[in-house]
């Protein structure tokens, strides 16, 4: 992905996370599946890398709530 696509990808992750109305987080695999609806067909490893970037910048937070 180029820089513009990566920025759109990260924004899509934030939109999907914002739309999660449960009190639980979403795994990278679930996010990868939901991101198809945003126009991104990616592996969970790419989602994990993007989540790490977002976590480092405090756009997202980890949750340890089990399902």
Helices and strands as residue ranges (DSSP letters): H 3-18, H 28-34, G 35-38, H 44-56
